[in-house]
Every structure is written in C-alpha cells, then in structure tokens.
Amino acid sequence: MQYLVLLELLSFDLDSKSECPPLFNGTTRLYYSALCPYAQRVWIAQKYKGLDEIECVPISLSDKPAWYKEKVYPVGKVPALEHKGEVKGESLDLLEYLDQEFGGPTIGPTEEDKKQAAAELVKYIDTLGKAGYTALSLKDAAPADIDKTVGPAFDYVENALGKYANEGPFFLGKFGLVDIAYVPFIERLEIAFSGLKNYDVTAGRPNLAKWLKAMDTVDAYNETKLERSVLLDIYKRMLQTETRILNTVFLGE
Ligand SMILES: N[C@@H](CCC(=O)N[C@@H](CS)C(=O)NCC(=O)O)C(=O)O
C-alpha cells in the first residue's frame, strides 16, 4: 500500500516519453521531484506562501526527459523555476527569489541579527549532510561509532535550536527559511539513522525533538512528505546498491 503511494506519486512524473510543457508562455512553473530534498524546499515554500499561480511540474529523476536539460534548465537538476521568460535553479536562491518576486507570507527573516544567523545556519547544512552521509555509509557500526561521526553535527543543530527557543520551537523562533532549508535533510537523516543504524538523532537533543514535532504541525511541509516507510526503503536500497544516489540526495553531487 505504501509502495502504491510512491508509485502513484511518481506515475505523474514527466519522463523520457513525455512532452515538454509549452515553455515561456506566461505560466510560472516549478520543476521538481517529490524524491529530491532540494526541490522539496521550494515546494514547501510554494505551498506555505500559497502560490497557486505556480504550476508544479514533476520530473522523473530515473528517466529524465531529454528536453529538460536541452530546453528547460541546462544544469539538468531539479528544482528549477520558470518565471518571466527565464529559468533559475538552486534551491536556496529560489527560496529568496520567491520572497522577492511573489506574495504570501515572507519566509526569510527581516531582522538583521536573524538574517546573519540564517546565513550561518544554512551554510552548515552541507556539513550535516556530509557527516550524515559518512555515518550512514559505515558498515556494521555500533550506535556509539555513529554518534562519534554524526553526533557533533546534530549537537550543532541542537544548540542552534536553543538560541531563539524563547520565541518559538523553530530555528529563528518563528517558522521560516531556515526550517525549510533543513527539514528535508533532517527528516531523511532521522528516518535513515533510526531505521538502518538504530541511532535516534533526537536522544539527548530535546530541542531537535521539539522542532520535529513542531514541523509536523506545518501543513505546507506535511503536504510534501513521503511516507516514512517509503523513504526508509529508498535509503535501504541506496545504501545496499547505489551509493552514488545517496551522494546525490544528501550532497547534491
Ligand atoms: N544545489 C542544488 C542541488 C539540486 C540537486 O542536486 N538535485 C538533484 C536531485 S536531488 C538532481 O536533480 N540531480 C540530477 C539528476 O539526478 O540527474 C540545489 O540546491 O538546488
């Protein structure tokens, strides 16, 4: 049943047999994949801001249409946004772009101190992703070995979440850009570590546990979430067979 959820979802993906949408006809399009954590960021923001004028176009990553790279976005990655006759990529840039160019609630911080905090926090996601990838790739590792490898990165997140705790459970108190940037990665790491390495990333990290609970109250995020068991199965198979995909998903390589 859960597989059906994924299969059904992916059955809408445009693949090598699909036609290219009528490009640059005035429609704003977000090219994404439900499997891609980078694309998930922009998809969450589109939903949170209520930007129904943006058409979401799912692209198959396993059977990508040739026209995607040739005509839409030469970099060939998702996410990409077609807007005002141009196509732009890079999830973090697109989050800022959505705030600049579209309506709905602002996701980026407006206060100077929070802008600086956001920039530092977002920069750290790569470090967390790399530590997570290294720890997940350890064969026959005990939870203590896992903790040694990825624990410090999660401790950084735990401390960061304490900084504005008096204003709310999110990174900068109120839900916004930093939460959107982190959640696809923390979600995947939490599921993969608990399911594959018997390591609970929230143990001894109460702020992180609280943040995950708070994230579950955000509709825009919930609407982009894959079933837990589906994500776990994907990571299980990736670890067993195709480490390259794991690389792509956690490190954007
Ligand atoms: N730095 C990019 C990374 C995007 C990325 O790596 N997307 C992956 C999917 S998760 C992709 O499209 N890879 C190309 C492919 O699979 O052919 C961003 O933040 O948007």
The ligand as a Gaussian input file, in Angstrom:
#p B3LYP/6-31G(d) Opt

LIG

0 1
 N       22.456000      22.595000      -5.324000
 C       21.243000      22.170000      -5.944000
 C       21.169000      20.660000      -5.843000
 C       19.996000      20.086000      -6.637000
 C       20.189000      18.587000      -6.894000
 O       21.277000      18.042000      -6.689000
 N       19.139000      17.908000      -7.375000
 C       19.283000      16.522000      -7.747000
 C       18.135000      15.667000      -7.255000
 S       18.068000      15.558000      -5.509000
 C       19.282000      16.415000      -9.265000
 O       18.440000      16.990000      -9.929000
 N       20.261000      15.671000      -9.796000
 C       20.386000      15.462000     -11.198000
 C       19.973000      14.126000     -11.606000
 O       19.552000      13.314000     -10.785000
 O       20.081000      13.848000     -12.815000
 C       20.058000      22.859000      -5.248000
 O       20.181000      23.240000      -4.075000
 O       19.016000      23.070000      -5.895000

